[in-house]
Amino acid sequence: MYKENNDTVLMRKEGKVAVVTLNRPARYNAITEELKWGLLHIFTDIQNDDSIKAVVLTGNGKGFCAGADMADLQQSNSADPQAIRDNLIMVYGNIVRMIMRSDKPVIAAINGPVAGAGLGFALACDLRIMANHANMRYAFINIGLVPDNGSTWFLTRQVGYSKALEIIIEGEKIPAEECLRLGLTNKVCEADELMDKAMTWANKLANMPTVAIGATKRILNFAMNNDLYNTVTRESEEQMPLFSTHDHKEGVTAFVTKRKPNFIGK
């Protein structure tokens, strides 16, 4: 469970942007129970904080996230299989769902290697920017496991079945530039520019009509699993409330009067 003195995940606010940092640098931010509960707690707080309009998720030190901490994994091998299953569904699963379903845009600033279950966290984010030396790795096969934390769902939708299978069963590192080519990241930059570029991007999004961004996220997630007719219906359902928002009215007024709009995320 979450502890008030949990320092495995940190959060700070910079204006309208929340910066969430995985904070186990000596272990490449490998995932422990404490880190998982810390993420759940922080993303719950972010979702309930109307002053936060965008989020950047990153790692402290040389890595973004090395996946599950192997010491924790060794201990879990002797645990009740049902408890392992429940943990994967109720804890890991809730974290990736919370990131993906957040009304706020979430950017992963991938500062170094990301592997294993850490890929679920990275790929659950809406957008990704990688340092040029960073890489992704589906390393589960190397310890006789299958991918978890939603990472198969995200990967197959990005690259298709055959490429996803190749990536998973070969277990090799995917360099940042290859991730860019495959669509696993949106941008690649020099390592020393990563956080500046991620924050610039996040601030840009935070000053856009974020209510419409949240609605767009919901539509796209719905569209991935539904047919055209149902998606058209869902689009109309999401669209109607937006006509009464401040940002829609402000956008129309700014367009007509030829000035820059002042969006407030309401």
C-alpha positions in Angstrom: 0.0 0.0 0.0 1.0 3.7 -0.4 3.1 5.2 2.3 3.2 9.0 2.9 7.0 8.9 3.0 7.2 7.0 -0.3 10.1 8.6 -2.3 10.2 6.0 -5.1 8.0 8.3 -7.2 8.2 12.1 -7.0 5.8 14.7 -8.3 6.3 18.5 -8.7 4.2 21.1 -10.4 5.6 23.6 -12.8 2.8 25.9 -13.7 0.1 23.9 -15.3 2.3 20.8 -15.8 2.9 18.0 -13.3 6.3 16.3 -13.6 6.2 12.7 -12.3 9.6 11.1 -11.8 10.3 7.4 -11.1 13.0 7.7 -8.4 15.1 4.5 -7.9 18.1 5.6 -10.0 20.5 3.0 -8.5 18.1 0.2 -9.9 17.3 2.0 -13.2 13.9 2.8 -11.6 12.9 -0.9 -11.4 9.4 -1.5 -10.2 8.7 -2.4 -6.6 5.4 -2.6 -4.8 6.1 0.8 -3.2 6.7 2.3 -6.6 3.5 0.9 -8.1 1.4 2.2 -5.2 3.2 5.6 -5.4 2.3 5.9 -9.1 -1.4 5.0 -8.4 -1.5 7.6 -5.6 0.1 10.4 -7.6 -1.9 9.9 -10.8 -5.1 9.8 -8.7 -4.1 13.2 -7.2 -3.3 14.5 -10.7 -6.6 13.5 -12.1 -8.4 15.3 -9.2 -6.3 18.5 -9.5 -8.0 20.8 -12.0 -5.0 23.2 -12.0 -2.9 20.5 -13.7 -3.5 20.5 -17.5 -0.6 18.2 -18.7 1.8 15.6 -17.3 5.4 14.6 -18.0 6.4 11.1 -16.8 10.2 10.5 -16.7 12.9 8.6 -14.8 15.7 9.7 -12.5 19.2 8.8 -13.4 20.4 6.7 -16.4 17.2 4.8 -17.1 13.5 5.3 -17.5 12.3 2.0 -16.1 14.0 -1.4 -16.1 10.8 -3.3 -15.5 10.0 -5.3 -12.4 12.7 -5.4 -9.7 14.2 -8.9 -9.9 14.5 -9.1 -6.1 10.8 -8.5 -5.8 10.1 -11.0 -8.6 12.1 -13.7 -6.8 9.9 -13.2 -3.7 6.7 -13.3 -5.7 7.6 -16.7 -7.3 6.8 -18.3 -3.9 3.5 -16.3 -3.5 0.0 -17.5 -4.2 -0.5 -17.5 -8.0 -3.9 -15.9 -7.5 -2.2 -13.1 -5.6 0.2 -12.6 -8.5 -2.7 -12.5 -11.0 -4.6 -10.0 -8.8 -1.5 -7.8 -8.6 -1.1 -7.7 -12.3 -4.7 -6.8 -12.9 -5.6 -4.6 -10.0 -2.3 -2.7 -9.5 -0.4 -2.7 -12.7 -3.6 -2.7 -14.8 -5.1 0.2 -12.9 -1.9 2.3 -13.3 -1.9 1.9 -17.1 -5.6 2.5 -17.4 -5.3 5.6 -15.2 -2.6 7.0 -17.4 -4.4 6.1 -20.7 -7.8 7.4 -19.5 -6.6 10.6 -17.9 -8.3 13.7 -19.2 -4.9 15.3 -19.3 -2.3 14.6 -22.0 0.6 12.6 -20.6 4.0 12.7 -22.2 6.7 10.1 -21.5 10.2 11.7 -21.5 12.2 8.5 -21.9 15.6 9.4 -20.6 17.2 6.0 -20.9 16.5 2.3 -21.3 12.9 1.1 -20.8 12.2 -2.6 -20.5 9.7 -5.2 -19.3 6.7 -3.9 -17.4 8.1 -0.4 -17.7 7.1 -0.5 -21.3 3.5 -0.6 -20.1 3.9 2.7 -18.3 5.8 4.3 -21.3 3.4 3.1 -24.0 0.3 4.0 -21.9 1.3 7.6 -22.2 -0.3 9.6 -25.0 3.0 10.9 -26.5 6.6 9.9 -26.2 9.9 11.7 -26.6 13.2 9.7 -26.3 16.8 10.6 -25.7 18.8 9.5 -28.6 20.8 7.0 -26.6 17.6 5.4 -25.0 16.1 2.1 -26.1 13.1 -0.1 -25.5 13.3 -3.8 -24.8 10.7 -6.5 -24.4 12.9 -8.6 -22.1 10.3 -11.0 -20.7 11.3 -13.9 -23.0 14.8 -13.9 -21.5 13.3 -15.0 -18.1 10.7 -17.3 -19.6 7.7 -15.0 -19.2 5.2 -13.2 -21.5 4.8 -9.4 -21.6 2.4 -7.9 -19.1 1.3 -4.5 -17.8 -0.7 -4.0 -21.1 2.4 -3.9 -23.2 1.2 -6.5 -25.7 -2.0 -4.4 -26.3 -0.1 -1.2 -26.9 2.6 -2.9 -29.0 0.3 -4.7 -31.5 -1.6 -1.5 -32.1 1.6 0.4 -32.9 3.4 -2.1 -35.1 1.0 -4.9 -36.0 1.0 -8.6 -35.1 4.1 -10.0 -37.0 6.4 -7.2 -35.9 5.1 -7.3 -32.4 5.8 -11.0 -32.2 9.3 -10.6 -33.6 10.1 -7.8 -31.0 8.7 -9.9 -28.1 10.3 -13.3 -28.9 13.7 -11.9 -29.9 14.0 -9.8 -26.8 16.5 -7.4 -28.4 17.0 -3.7 -27.7 15.2 -1.3 -30.0 17.3 1.9 -30.4 15.5 5.3 -30.2 15.8 5.9 -34.0 14.2 2.5 -34.7 11.5 3.3 -32.2 10.8 6.5 -34.1 10.6 4.6 -37.4 8.2 2.1 -35.9 5.9 4.7 -34.3 6.8 3.7 -30.7 8.0 7.2 -30.0 6.9 10.5 -31.5 10.2 12.3 -31.2 13.9 11.7 -30.6 16.3 14.3 -29.3 19.7 14.9 -27.7 19.8 13.6 -24.1 20.7 17.0 -22.6 17.6 18.5 -24.4 15.1 15.9 -23.3 13.4 17.6 -20.4 13.5 21.0 -21.9 11.8 19.7 -25.0 9.3 17.6 -23.0 8.4 20.6 -20.9 8.0 22.9 -23.9 5.7 20.3 -25.5 3.7 19.8 -22.2 3.3 23.5 -21.7 2.0 23.9 -25.3 -0.6 21.3 -24.7 -1.5 22.7 -21.2 -2.4 26.0 -22.9 -4.6 24.3 -25.5 -8.4 23.4 -25.0 -7.6 20.5 -22.7 -11.2 19.5 -22.3 -11.3 18.8 -26.0 -8.0 17.0 -25.7 -9.5 14.7 -23.1 -12.5 14.0 -25.3 -10.2 13.3 -28.2 -8.3 10.7 -26.2 -11.6 9.0 -25.3 -12.7 8.9 -28.9 -9.5 7.5 -30.2 -9.4 4.8 -27.5 -13.0 3.9 -28.4 -12.3 3.9 -32.1 -9.5 1.3 -31.8 -12.0 -1.3 -30.7 -15.2 -0.3 -32.5 -16.7 0.0 -36.0 -17.2 3.2 -38.0 -20.9 3.5 -37.2 -20.4 3.2 -33.4 -17.4 5.6 -33.6 -19.5 8.2 -35.4 -22.1 8.0 -32.7 -19.4 8.3 -29.9 -17.9 11.3 -31.7 -21.3 13.1 -31.6 -21.7 12.2 -27.9 -18.3 13.7 -27.1 -18.8 16.7 -29.4 -22.1 18.0 -28.0 -20.9 19.1 -24.5 -17.9 20.9 -26.0 -20.2 23.4 -27.7 -21.0 24.9 -24.3 -17.4 25.1 -23.1 -15.5 28.4 -22.5 -12.7 27.2 -24.8 -15.0 26.6 -27.8 -16.6 30.0 -27.4 -13.2 31.6 -27.0 -11.8 29.8 -30.0 -14.6 30.9 -32.2 -14.4 34.5 -30.9 -10.6 34.6 -31.4 -11.0 33.3 -35.0 -13.6 35.9 -35.9 -11.7 38.8 -34.3 -8.4 37.6 -35.6 -6.6 37.4 -32.3 -4.8 34.6 -30.3 -7.2 32.6 -28.2 -6.9 32.4 -24.4 -7.8 28.9 -23.6 -8.3 27.9 -19.9 -9.2 24.2 -20.1 -12.9 24.7 -19.2 
